[in-house]
């Protein structure tokens, strides 16, 4: 049975509570408007899975210390900046059921807020000479930006192969979870080899996590995100890519036509969902997700037994069994 996040978090619950206080303090600023927006962002925190990966990875590799807290702040600042910028790019008015920053304060302010968050993170790392953590993080920012741009480029022609899909999700999603695990290991002074293994583990978890996210698009009910939203946004995900690869030329042309031109038509979007379900796209994506899950556990098994390692195993299980 999948454990809930509170049980999984238990070995680092105290550290995560301390981190939340430190992170809130690090977001304080003398500019009134900026301070108001920072408070709004902090209040909207989600499941806190990124800090959890960082603290559990640090605990699995050594002794959690101040560098670990700074690494967690750096990742959160960079990630939050990317979400604020994403909402501007996507012209999105909501994020996790709340109004997005750009919806409340307009695009120009949202872009500057994202820039502020990024530079706050960079300054934090430079101030304490955390060059290794900074290197891991800037690499993730580069990967995430490239992945986003590649997805946009491919969305114009809808010519995404399975290989390109894996590359996009590796860059867009997996690179951030990989950097969380690498930052955790690096912050406790782990060897380059151990940091590399932890990064590989995080990347594999990230791949499984994103495929699970894509499967929500075909769920029986609207949990987590609206049904068919990826199709409406013309995103080619694994269940659809696999189903199209098996379809006849005529069927393929019809489905791509709907995604390209009729993605706002709910009836036609449901037709695509049924096509994917009947073509074995769901089973195929599930199988691939479980493959990444198994690979991640294989890498994790190279680490010594500890309560942190056990929680990491449970967290991987949670990512593929979660309901939202």
C-alpha positions as CSV (number, residue, x, y, z in Angstrom):
1,X,0.0,0.0,0.0
2,X,1.3,3.5,-0.8
3,X,2.2,5.5,2.3
4,X,0.9,9.1,2.5
5,X,3.3,12.0,2.3
6,X,3.3,12.8,6.0
7,X,4.6,9.3,6.8
8,X,7.2,9.5,4.0
9,X,8.3,12.9,5.2
10,X,8.8,11.7,8.9
11,X,12.6,11.3,8.9
12,X,13.0,15.0,7.7
13,X,9.8,16.5,9.1
14,X,11.7,18.7,11.6
15,X,14.2,19.9,8.9
16,X,11.3,20.7,6.5
17,X,9.5,22.7,9.1
18,X,12.7,24.7,9.8
19,X,13.3,25.1,6.1
20,X,9.8,26.6,5.6
21,X,10.6,29.3,8.2
22,X,14.0,30.0,6.6
23,X,12.5,30.1,3.1
24,X,9.8,32.5,4.2
25,X,12.4,34.8,5.7
26,X,14.6,34.6,2.6
27,X,11.6,35.9,0.5
28,X,11.3,39.1,2.5
29,X,12.0,42.3,0.7
30,X,11.8,46.1,1.4
31,X,9.8,46.7,-1.8
32,X,6.2,46.7,-0.7
33,X,4.6,45.4,-3.9
34,X,7.3,42.7,-4.2
35,X,6.8,41.7,-0.6
36,X,3.1,41.4,-1.1
37,X,3.6,39.1,-4.2
38,X,6.3,37.0,-2.3
39,X,3.8,36.4,0.6
40,X,1.2,35.4,-1.9
41,X,3.6,32.9,-3.6
42,X,4.7,31.4,-0.3
43,X,1.1,30.8,0.8
44,X,0.3,28.7,-2.4
45,X,2.9,26.0,-1.7
46,X,2.0,22.6,-2.9
47,X,3.1,19.2,-1.6
48,X,6.7,20.3,-1.0
49,X,8.0,17.3,-2.9
50,X,11.2,19.1,-4.1
51,X,12.5,20.0,-0.6
52,X,11.5,16.4,0.5
53,X,13.7,14.9,-2.3
54,X,16.6,17.2,-1.3
55,X,16.5,16.5,2.5
56,X,15.9,12.8,2.1
57,X,18.8,12.5,-0.5
58,X,21.0,14.5,1.9
59,X,20.1,12.2,4.8
60,X,20.8,9.1,2.6
61,X,24.3,10.4,1.8
62,X,25.4,12.1,5.0
63,X,24.6,14.7,7.6
64,X,22.0,17.3,6.8
65,X,23.5,20.8,7.4
66,X,23.1,24.5,6.6
67,X,24.3,23.9,3.0
68,X,21.3,21.5,2.6
69,X,18.9,24.3,3.6
70,X,20.5,26.7,1.2
71,X,20.4,24.1,-1.6
72,X,16.7,23.6,-0.9
73,X,16.1,27.4,-1.0
74,X,18.0,27.7,-4.2
75,X,15.9,24.9,-5.9
76,X,12.6,26.4,-4.6
77,X,13.5,29.9,-5.8
78,X,14.6,28.7,-9.3
79,X,11.5,26.4,-9.6
80,X,9.1,29.1,-8.5
81,X,10.7,31.6,-10.9
82,X,10.2,29.0,-13.7
83,X,6.5,28.6,-12.8
84,X,5.9,32.3,-12.7
85,X,7.5,32.7,-16.2
86,X,5.6,29.6,-17.5
87,X,2.3,31.1,-16.5
88,X,3.2,34.2,-18.5
89,X,4.3,32.1,-21.5
90,X,1.1,30.0,-21.4
91,X,-1.1,33.0,-20.7
92,X,-2.4,31.0,-17.8
93,X,-4.7,32.6,-15.1
94,X,-4.6,29.8,-12.6
95,X,-2.0,27.7,-10.8
96,X,-3.1,24.9,-8.5
97,X,-6.6,26.5,-8.1
98,X,-5.2,29.9,-7.2
99,X,-4.9,33.0,-9.5
100,X,-1.5,33.1,-11.1
101,X,0.9,36.1,-10.5
102,X,0.3,37.4,-14.0
103,X,-3.5,37.2,-13.6
104,X,-3.4,39.4,-10.5
105,X,-0.5,41.7,-11.3
106,X,-0.1,41.5,-15.1
107,X,2.7,40.1,-17.3
108,X,5.3,42.8,-16.9
109,X,5.3,42.5,-13.1
110,X,5.2,38.7,-13.3
111,X,8.3,38.5,-15.6
112,X,10.2,40.9,-13.2
113,X,9.1,38.8,-10.2
114,X,10.4,35.7,-11.9
115,X,13.7,37.5,-12.6
116,X,13.9,38.6,-8.9
117,X,13.4,35.0,-7.7
118,X,16.1,33.7,-10.0
119,X,18.6,36.4,-9.0
120,X,17.7,35.9,-5.3
121,X,18.6,32.2,-5.7
122,X,21.9,33.0,-7.5
123,X,22.9,35.6,-4.9
124,X,22.1,33.1,-2.1
125,X,24.5,30.5,-3.6
126,X,27.3,33.0,-4.4
127,X,27.1,34.7,-1.0
128,X,27.9,31.4,0.7
129,X,30.3,30.1,-2.1
130,X,28.0,27.1,-2.8
131,X,29.5,26.8,-6.3
132,X,28.7,23.1,-6.7
133,X,25.0,23.6,-5.8
134,X,24.9,26.6,-8.2
135,X,26.4,24.5,-11.0
136,X,23.8,21.7,-10.5
137,X,21.0,24.3,-10.4
138,X,22.0,26.4,-13.5
139,X,22.3,23.1,-15.4
140,X,18.7,22.3,-14.5
141,X,17.5,25.8,-15.6
142,X,19.2,25.4,-19.0
143,X,17.7,22.0,-19.5
144,X,14.2,23.1,-18.5
145,X,14.3,26.1,-20.9
146,X,15.6,23.9,-23.8
147,X,12.8,21.3,-23.1
148,X,10.1,24.0,-23.1
149,X,11.4,25.5,-26.3
150,X,11.7,22.0,-28.0
151,X,8.1,21.2,-27.0
152,X,6.9,24.5,-28.4
153,X,8.7,23.9,-31.7
154,X,7.3,20.4,-32.0
155,X,3.8,21.4,-31.1
156,X,3.6,23.5,-34.3
157,X,4.0,20.4,-36.5
158,X,2.8,17.7,-34.0
159,X,5.7,15.5,-35.2
160,X,6.8,14.2,-31.9
161,X,8.3,10.7,-31.9
162,X,8.6,8.6,-28.7
163,X,12.4,9.4,-28.5
164,X,11.8,13.2,-28.8
165,X,9.0,12.9,-26.1
166,X,11.4,11.3,-23.7
167,X,14.0,14.0,-24.4
168,X,11.4,16.7,-23.8
169,X,10.2,15.3,-20.4
170,X,13.8,14.5,-19.4
171,X,14.7,18.2,-19.8
172,X,11.4,19.8,-18.7
173,X,10.5,17.7,-15.6
174,X,13.1,15.1,-14.8
175,X,16.1,17.5,-14.8
176,X,14.5,19.4,-11.8
177,X,14.0,16.2,-9.7
178,X,17.5,15.1,-10.7
179,X,18.9,18.4,-9.5
180,X,17.0,18.1,-6.2
181,X,18.6,14.7,-5.5
182,X,22.1,15.9,-6.7
183,X,21.9,19.0,-4.5
184,X,20.9,17.0,-1.5
185,X,23.9,14.6,-2.0
186,X,26.4,17.4,-2.8
187,X,25.3,19.6,0.2
188,X,26.5,16.9,2.6
189,X,29.9,16.5,0.8
190,X,29.2,13.3,-1.0
191,X,31.8,12.1,-3.6
192,X,31.2,13.1,-7.3
193,X,30.3,9.5,-8.0
194,X,27.6,9.4,-5.3
195,X,26.2,12.8,-6.5
196,X,26.1,11.4,-10.0
197,X,24.2,8.3,-8.9
198,X,21.7,10.4,-6.9
199,X,21.2,12.6,-9.9
200,X,20.5,9.5,-12.1
201,X,18.0,8.3,-9.5
202,X,16.2,11.6,-9.5
203,X,16.1,11.7,-13.3
204,X,14.5,8.3,-13.5
205,X,11.9,9.3,-10.9
206,X,11.2,12.4,-12.8
207,X,10.6,10.4,-16.0
208,X,8.1,8.2,-14.2
209,X,6.5,11.2,-12.5
210,X,5.8,13.0,-15.9
211,X,4.4,9.9,-17.6
212,X,2.0,9.5,-14.6
213,X,1.0,13.2,-15.1
214,X,0.3,12.5,-18.7
215,X,-1.9,9.6,-17.8
216,X,-4.2,11.9,-15.8
217,X,-5.3,13.3,-19.1
218,X,-7.1,10.1,-19.8
219,X,-8.4,9.4,-16.3
220,X,-11.9,8.2,-15.6
221,X,-12.6,11.4,-13.5
222,X,-11.1,14.8,-13.2
223,X,-8.6,14.5,-10.4
224,X,-5.6,16.8,-10.3
225,X,-6.1,18.4,-13.7
226,X,-9.0,18.7,-16.2
227,X,-9.6,15.7,-18.4
228,X,-8.2,16.1,-21.9
229,X,-6.3,19.3,-21.0
230,X,-3.1,18.2,-22.8
231,X,-5.0,17.5,-26.0
232,X,-6.7,20.9,-25.7
233,X,-3.2,22.5,-25.3
234,X,-2.0,20.4,-28.3
235,X,0.6,18.6,-26.2
236,X,1.6,15.2,-27.6
237,X,2.1,12.8,-24.7
238,X,3.2,9.2,-24.6
239,X,-0.3,7.5,-24.6
240,X,-1.2,9.5,-27.8
241,X,2.2,9.1,-29.5
242,X,2.1,5.3,-29.0
243,X,-1.5,5.0,-30.2
244,X,-0.7,7.1,-33.4
245,X,2.3,4.9,-34.1
246,X,-0.1,1.9,-34.4
247,X,-2.9,3.7,-36.3
248,X,-3.7,3.5,-40.0
249,X,-2.7,6.5,-42.1
250,X,-6.4,7.6,-42.3
251,X,-7.0,7.3,-38.6
252,X,-3.7,9.1,-37.8
253,X,-4.6,12.0,-40.1
254,X,-8.1,12.3,-38.5
255,X,-6.7,12.3,-34.9
256,X,-3.9,14.9,-35.7
257,X,-6.5,17.0,-37.5
258,X,-8.6,17.1,-34.3
259,X,-5.6,18.0,-32.1
260,X,-4.5,20.7,-34.6
261,X,-7.8,22.3,-35.4
262,X,-10.6,21.0,-33.1
263,X,-8.9,20.8,-29.7
264,X,-11.6,23.1,-28.2
265,X,-14.4,20.8,-29.2
266,X,-15.1,18.6,-26.2
267,X,-16.9,15.9,-28.2
268,X,-13.9,15.5,-30.5
269,X,-11.4,15.6,-27.6
270,X,-13.4,12.7,-26.1
271,X,-13.1,10.9,-29.4
272,X,-9.3,11.2,-29.1
273,X,-9.4,10.0,-25.5
274,X,-11.4,6.9,-26.5
275,X,-9.1,6.2,-29.5
276,X,-6.1,6.2,-27.1
277,X,-7.8,4.0,-24.6
278,X,-8.8,1.5,-27.3
279,X,-5.4,1.5,-29.0
280,X,-3.6,0.3,-25.8
281,X,-1.9,3.7,-25.3
282,X,-2.7,3.8,-21.5
283,X,-1.3,0.3,-20.9
284,X,1.8,1.1,-22.9
285,X,2.5,4.4,-20.9
286,X,1.8,2.6,-17.6
287,X,4.3,-0.1,-18.6
288,X,7.0,2.5,-19.5
289,X,6.3,4.4,-16.2
290,X,6.8,1.2,-14.2
291,X,10.0,0.5,-16.1
292,X,11.5,3.9,-15.0
293,X,10.2,3.2,-11.5
294,X,12.1,-0.1,-11.4
295,X,15.3,1.5,-12.8
296,X,15.1,4.2,-10.1
297,X,14.9,1.6,-7.4
298,X,17.8,-0.3,-8.8
299,X,20.0,2.9,-8.6
300,X,18.7,3.6,-5.1
301,X,19.7,0.1,-4.0
302,X,23.4,1.0,-4.4
303,X,23.0,3.3,-1.3
304,X,23.3,1.9,2.3
305,X,20.1,1.1,4.2
306,X,18.7,4.0,6.3
307,X,15.3,5.5,7.2
308,X,16.0,8.2,4.5
309,X,16.6,5.6,1.8
310,X,13.3,3.8,2.9
311,X,11.4,7.1,2.6
312,X,12.9,7.7,-0.8
313,X,11.7,4.3,-2.0
314,X,8.2,5.2,-0.6
315,X,8.4,8.6,-2.3
316,X,9.1,6.9,-5.7
317,X,6.1,4.6,-5.1
318,X,4.0,7.6,-4.2
319,X,4.9,9.4,-7.5
320,X,3.5,6.6,-9.6
321,X,0.4,5.8,-7.4
322,X,-0.6,9.4,-6.6
323,X,-4.1,10.7,-7.5
324,X,-3.1,14.2,-8.4
